[in-house]
Amino acid sequence: MQVNIFSSPTVTNPVSEKATETTAVEQNAVKVDPPADVKNNDTAGYSEYLTKGEEIFYETAKTFNPTTDKVTDHTYQIMYGRFLLPYYHQNPNMKFLEIGLGCNMGYGPGASVNVWKALFPKANLWEAEYDAKCVEKHRDGTLKGINVLTGDQGNDAVLDSWIETSGGNFDVVIDDGGHQNCQIWHSFLKLWPTVKPGGLYFIEDLQVGRKTGPRGYRKFKTDTCDKDLIAFEKLKEFGDMMIYDEQKEKAHASDIEFIFCQHEACVLGKKK
C-alpha cells in the first residue's frame, strides 16, 4: 500500500454538472506551436511525460484559446502532470472519462477536451455532460471524435446507463461536473468499481464542498445521500483507514492504493 500525499434513488433538488444553459457561443480553439513533446505519436515521443509532465500539461493547455481553467483559475497541472501523463505513457490506449463538458463556462464548452485530444491522441475519450442540448450543439465541433454521455451524475439510474453504454472498464475518470457533494459521491460509488486495477480517479474543485446558501454546493441530496455530506470528509475517512493501525484490516481489504491531494483537488489510485 502506498500513501503519496494526503495534504436509482429519488432525486430532490437536482442541479446540473455545468448548469443547464449554454452561456457562450462556441469558440473555435486556436492551437499555437504545441510543445515538441506532443508532436510525435510514437511511444518514444512521450518519454518526457514521465519527467516533465506538469510543464507539458501546462504549456499544452496554454496553447489553446480559450484556455481551460484547470491551469488558469486552478493548478491542476500538478496532479495531471504527475499522474495522468505518466499513466498515458504506459497505457496509450487508455479509456478515459471526464464528467463535465463546461457548458456554463463563460468561454464555452470543451476547453479541456482540446487538451485531451492533443496530449492523448491514442486514448479512447469519453465526455459526460448534464446539458444534452449543449452536447448536440457542439457534437460536430468540439466534440467531434469524442464519445458522449448525457444526464445527471447524481442519479444512479443515469450512472448505470453511462456504464452500460460505455462498457465501463475505465483507466481514468475525472469528475469536473456539478461539484455538489452528493453528485460527487454518487458518481464515485458507481464509477470507482468500474476503474481498472492500477487506474486513476480525479476529483476537482473540492474546495467548494462546505459552501452553503443559494449558490452553495450542499443543496443536492438523494434518498441515500444527505445534503450534510461533504465529499472531502469522506476522502479523509479513506485516509484514516490507510494511516491508522486500528483500521489496518480495512486498508488491506480496500482497493484504494493511494490518495494524493493538492490545492482544491485529489486523485485516488486503484490497487493493481
C-alpha positions in Angstrom: 0.0 0.0 0.0 1.3 3.4 -0.9 0.2 6.7 0.5 1.6 9.5 -1.6 0.2 12.7 0.0 -2.9 13.2 2.0 -2.3 17.1 2.1 -31.7 4.6 -8.7 -32.7 6.9 -5.8 -35.4 9.6 -5.7 -33.6 12.8 -6.6 -34.5 16.0 -5.0 -33.2 19.4 -5.9 -31.4 18.2 -9.0 -28.8 20.6 -10.4 -26.6 20.3 -13.4 -23.0 19.4 -13.7 -22.1 22.6 -15.5 -25.6 24.3 -15.5 -28.5 23.7 -17.8 -27.9 26.5 -20.3 -25.1 27.3 -22.6 -23.9 30.8 -21.7 -21.5 31.4 -24.6 -21.3 31.0 -28.3 -19.0 28.2 -29.3 -15.5 29.4 -29.9 -13.1 27.5 -32.1 -10.0 26.5 -30.3 -6.8 28.0 -31.7 -3.7 25.9 -31.1 -0.4 27.7 -31.3 3.0 25.9 -31.6 2.4 22.9 -29.3 5.4 21.7 -27.3 7.7 19.4 -29.3 7.0 16.6 -26.8 3.4 16.2 -28.1 4.1 16.3 -31.8 5.2 12.7 -32.2 2.6 9.9 -32.0 5.0 7.1 -31.3 5.8 5.9 -27.8 9.3 7.5 -27.7 7.7 10.8 -28.3 6.1 10.7 -24.9 9.1 9.8 -22.8 9.2 13.3 -21.2 5.7 12.7 -19.9 7.5 10.8 -17.2 9.7 13.6 -16.1 8.2 16.9 -17.3 4.5 16.1 -17.0 3.5 19.3 -15.2 5.3 21.5 -17.6 4.0 19.7 -20.7 0.4 19.8 -19.4 0.5 23.5 -18.5 2.2 24.5 -21.8 -0.1 22.4 -23.9 -3.2 23.8 -22.2 -1.9 27.4 -22.7 -1.6 26.9 -26.4 -5.4 26.9 -26.8 -7.7 29.8 -26.9 -9.9 29.6 -24.8 -7.6 28.1 -22.1 -9.1 25.6 -19.7 -9.5 26.9 -16.1 -7.6 23.8 -15.0 -4.4 25.9 -15.4 -5.7 29.4 -15.0 -8.0 29.5 -12.0 -6.5 26.3 -10.7 -3.2 24.5 -10.7 -4.3 21.0 -11.8 -1.3 20.6 -13.9 0.3 19.3 -10.7 -1.8 16.2 -10.4 -2.3 15.6 -14.1 1.4 16.1 -14.8 2.5 13.8 -12.0 -0.1 11.0 -12.6 -2.1 11.3 -15.8 0.7 11.9 -18.3 2.9 9.2 -16.9 -0.1 6.8 -16.9 -0.7 7.6 -20.6 2.9 6.9 -21.4 2.5 3.4 -20.1 -1.1 3.0 -21.3 -1.5 5.0 -24.6 -4.8 3.2 -25.5 -6.3 4.2 -22.1 -10.1 4.5 -21.7 -10.8 8.0 -20.3 -14.0 9.6 -18.9 -14.4 13.2 -17.9 -17.6 14.4 -16.3 -18.4 18.0 -17.1 -18.0 19.5 -20.6 -18.2 23.0 -19.3 -21.4 24.2 -20.9 -21.8 27.0 -18.4 -18.3 28.4 -18.7 -18.0 31.9 -20.0 -15.6 30.8 -22.7 -17.8 28.0 -23.9 -17.7 24.2 -23.6 -14.9 21.8 -24.4 -11.7 23.7 -23.4 -10.3 20.7 -21.6 -11.4 18.4 -24.5 -8.9 20.1 -26.8 -6.1 19.4 -24.3 -7.1 15.7 -24.0 -7.1 15.4 -27.8 -3.6 17.0 -28.1 -2.0 15.1 -25.2 -3.7 11.7 -25.6 -4.3 11.0 -29.4 -4.4 7.3 -29.0 -6.8 7.3 -26.0 -10.5 6.2 -26.0 -12.0 9.5 -24.9 -15.5 9.9 -23.3 -17.2 13.0 -22.0 -20.3 13.1 -19.8 -22.5 16.2 -19.5 -25.8 17.2 -18.0 -26.9 19.6 -20.7 -28.0 17.4 -23.7 -28.9 20.4 -25.8 -25.4 21.8 -25.4 -23.9 18.4 -26.4 -26.0 18.3 -29.5 -25.0 21.8 -30.5 -21.3 21.0 -30.3 -21.3 17.4 -31.3 -19.8 18.1 -34.8 -17.4 20.8 -33.5 -15.5 20.5 -30.2 -16.9 17.0 -29.6 -16.1 15.5 -33.0 -14.5 12.2 -32.4 -15.4 12.1 -28.7 -17.8 9.6 -27.2 -20.5 11.5 -25.3 -22.9 10.6 -22.4 -25.6 12.8 -21.0 -27.6 13.1 -17.8 -27.4 13.9 -14.1 -24.3 12.5 -12.4 -26.2 12.4 -9.1 -28.8 9.9 -10.4 -27.8 6.3 -10.0 -30.0 5.2 -12.9 -28.2 7.7 -15.2 -24.8 6.5 -13.9 -25.9 2.9 -14.6 -26.8 3.9 -18.2 -23.4 5.5 -18.6 -21.7 2.3 -17.5 -23.9 0.2 -19.8 -23.4 2.4 -22.8 -19.7 2.9 -22.4 -18.9 -0.6 -21.1 -17.2 0.9 -18.1 -13.7 -0.5 -17.5 -12.2 2.9 -17.4 -8.5 3.6 -16.9 -9.2 7.2 -15.8 -12.2 9.1 -14.5 -12.2 12.8 -14.0 -15.0 14.4 -12.0 -15.2 18.1 -13.1 -19.0 18.0 -13.0 -21.6 19.8 -10.9 -19.4 19.8 -7.7 -22.4 19.2 -5.4 -21.2 16.8 -2.7 -23.8 14.2 -3.3 -23.2 14.3 -7.1 -19.5 13.7 -6.4 -20.3 10.9 -4.0 -22.9 9.1 -6.1 -20.6 9.2 -9.1 -17.6 7.9 -7.1 -19.6 5.0 -5.6 -20.8 3.9 -9.0 -17.8 4.6 -11.2 -14.9 3.7 -8.9 -15.8 0.0 -9.2 -15.5 0.3 -13.0 -12.0 1.7 -12.9 -9.4 -0.8 -13.9 -6.8 -2.1 -11.5 -4.0 0.5 -11.5 -6.3 3.2 -12.7 -6.9 6.7 -11.6 -9.9 8.7 -10.3 -9.5 12.5 -10.2 -11.9 14.8 -8.3 -11.7 18.6 -9.0 -13.0 21.6 -7.1 -13.3 20.0 -3.7 -12.8 23.5 -2.1 -16.5 24.4 -2.6 -17.8 21.5 -0.6 -18.6 23.5 2.5 -20.3 26.4 0.8 -24.0 26.8 1.7 -26.7 29.2 0.7 -28.4 29.8 -2.7 -25.1 29.4 -4.6 -23.7 26.7 -2.3 -22.8 23.1 -3.1 -24.8 21.3 -0.4 -28.3 21.7 -1.9 -28.4 18.4 -3.8 -29.5 15.3 -1.9 -30.9 11.9 -2.6 -32.5 9.1 -0.6 -29.1 7.7 0.1 -27.0 10.9 0.4 -27.8 13.6 2.9 -27.1 17.2 2.0 -24.8 17.5 5.0 -22.4 15.0 3.4 -19.1 16.7 2.4 -17.1 14.8 -0.3 -13.7 15.6 1.0 -14.6 14.5 4.5 -15.4 11.1 3.0 -12.0 11.0 1.4 -10.4 11.9 4.8 -12.1 8.7 6.1 -10.3 6.7 3.5 -7.1 8.5 4.6 -7.7 7.5 8.2 -8.3 3.9 7.1 -4.9 3.9 5.3 -2.9 5.5 8.0 -4.1 4.2 11.4 -3.2 0.7 12.7 -6.7 0.1 14.1 -8.0 0.1 10.6 -5.2 -2.0 9.1 -7.6 -4.8 8.1 -9.9 -2.5 6.3 -7.0 -0.9 4.5 -5.7 -4.3 3.3 -9.2 -5.2 2.1 -9.7 -1.9 0.3 -8.8 -1.5 -3.4 -7.5 2.1 -2.8 -3.8 2.1 -3.2 -3.1 5.9 -2.6 -4.7 9.3 -2.3 -2.8 12.3 -3.5 -4.3 15.7 -2.6 -3.2 19.1 -3.9 -4.8 22.5 -3.6 -8.6 22.1 -4.3 -8.4 18.5 -5.7 -7.5 14.9 -5.2 -6.6 11.8 -7.2 -7.2 8.2 -6.0 -5.2 5.3 -7.4 -6.5 1.8 -7.5 -4.5 -1.2 -6.5 -3.3 -3.4 -9.3 
